[in-house]
Amino acid sequence: MNWHYIFDLMRGEMASGIVSSSTARLLLAAVLGGLIGLDRELKHRRAGLRTNMFICFGAALYTILSTALAGSASDYTRIAAQIIPGIGFIGAGSILHARGLVTGVTTAATLFVVASVGMAAGGGLYLTAMFSTGMILLVLFALGRLEVDFNLKLLLVTYEVTGSTVDEISNEINRILEPEHRMMQNVVTASTPGHVRLQFDAEGRHREQLELLGLLKQSPVFGSVVSLGPVERE
């Protein structure tokens, strides 16, 4: 192996400024992807910090390679063009059907736009990449919070109650839900002699869930009432 030839190529690449430019683009992509991934990680979503960082970094790297390897050829976008179907495949894998729900749609959409941020960074569009990241974080954090605060989003919340018998607990829950024309979903029970623990899901908006929790806690039938939080529907 001709090491002198390899070292000469490396020196020539570094002298041309390509390495410093590519490194800056890849670092920016990693940081921006990591910021979006951190938000998803804190919300305990399936695609978290590392996944979003890798996708953003990889999209940037493929964009850089697409230009570098093709040179002046007219089809220099061919490699970068394959990023979109590739990310679509990964996004489809994050969408799950569970407990009668379709989950992971927001995660798939986030992966899609994170790849576009990486492509922007890899193409040298630094301001575009940073602005896009800010918009993504605004939508994920601020709008998600506003949906709940303004009672816009339909939530599926899991509750756990305890009591003496399954029939007694079920009848009391149905009595509370009936005036609002709501029903228990995904009911799970565990029992020991004289003690029953029942978990169920109830659908409703944020204000309705608060009212339901209050009614459950007021009932003398239940030994304890706990809200286990919303089921992930994004």
Secondary structure, 3 states (H helix, E strand, C coil): CCHHHHHHHHHHHHHCCHHHHHHHHHHHHHHHHHHHHHHHHHCCCCCCHHHHHHHHHHHHHHHHHHHHHHCCCCCCCHHHHCHHHHHHHHHHHHCEEECCEEECHHHHHHHHHHHHHHHHHHCCCHHHHHHHHHHHHHHHHHHHHHHHHCCCCEEEEEEEEEECCHHHHHHHHHHHHHHHCCCCEEEEEEEECCEEEEEEEEEEEHHHHHHHHHHHHHCCCCCEEEEEEECCCC
